[in-house]
Amino acid sequence: MMRFDPWKCPECGDDAEGTLETVPGLALLIIDPDGTADYAGETQMDWDGQRTILDDEGRVTLQCPSGHQWRAFVKEEPDPLTQEQDDEP
């Protein structure tokens, strides 16, 4: 679980809808026999490589449903359900 500070949009007051992410992808090419190339119009996405973008201070970029973006600190918090199971002997 995570906690963001601030989690509400400073422009409109809505809750954050998501974080700005980077996802690697391979843009496929068509290469002609003479070596000229053009994009094939398809990108193979590596969803397992998806990462949240952090700035130099460790802040994430949040976005609200209206498209406003802002920086926020994120704190990882233990999941209460998982923590209860871990505390049992």
C-alpha positions in Angstrom: 0.0 0.0 0.0 1.1 3.6 -0.6 0.3 7.0 0.7 0.9 10.1 -1.4 1.5 13.7 -0.1 -0.4 15.4 -1.5 -2.9 13.0 -3.0 -5.4 15.7 -4.0 -5.0 17.8 -7.2 -3.8 21.3 -6.2 -5.8 22.8 -9.1 -9.2 21.1 -8.8 -9.2 19.2 -5.5 -9.9 15.8 -7.2 -8.1 12.6 -6.0 -5.2 11.3 -8.0 -6.2 8.9 -10.8 -2.8 7.4 -11.4 1.0 7.8 -11.6 3.1 8.8 -14.6 4.9 5.6 -15.8 7.4 4.6 -18.4 7.0 1.4 -20.3 9.7 0.1 -22.7 8.6 -0.8 -26.2 10.2 -2.1 -29.4 9.0 0.0 -32.4 9.0 -2.5 -35.3 10.7 -1.6 -38.5 10.4 -2.5 -42.2 13.8 -2.6 -43.8 14.1 -2.6 -47.6 16.8 -4.6 -49.4 18.7 -1.4 -50.0 18.9 -0.6 -46.3 16.3 2.1 -46.1 13.9 1.7 -43.2 10.5 2.9 -42.0 8.4 2.2 -39.0 6.0 -0.7 -39.3 3.3 1.0 -37.3 3.4 -1.4 -34.4 5.2 -1.4 -31.1 5.7 -4.5 -28.9 5.3 -3.3 -25.3 7.3 -4.8 -22.4 4.6 -4.5 -19.7 6.9 -6.3 -17.2 9.3 -3.4 -17.6 6.8 -0.8 -16.5 8.2 1.6 -13.9 6.9 4.7 -12.0 8.9 7.8 -13.0 10.6 9.4 -9.9 12.2 12.9 -9.8 15.5 13.6 -8.1 13.7 14.1 -4.8 12.0 10.7 -5.1 8.6 12.2 -5.9 6.1 10.7 -8.3 4.0 12.6 -10.8 0.3 12.1 -10.1 -2.6 12.9 -12.5 -6.3 13.6 -11.7 -9.2 12.7 -14.0 -9.1 16.3 -15.5 -5.5 15.8 -16.7 -3.7 18.0 -14.1 -0.3 16.7 -13.1 1.6 17.4 -9.9 4.5 16.0 -7.9 4.0 14.1 -4.7 6.0 12.2 -2.2 5.1 8.5 -1.8 5.5 6.4 1.3 5.1 2.6 1.2 3.0 1.3 4.0 2.5 -2.3 5.0 -0.7 -3.9 4.0 -2.7 -4.5 7.2 -4.0 -7.9 6.0 -0.5 -9.1 5.1 1.0 -7.6 8.3 -1.5 -9.5 10.5 -0.5 -12.8 8.9 3.2 -12.0 9.3 2.8 -11.3 13.0 1.2 -14.7 13.7 3.6 -17.3 15.2 
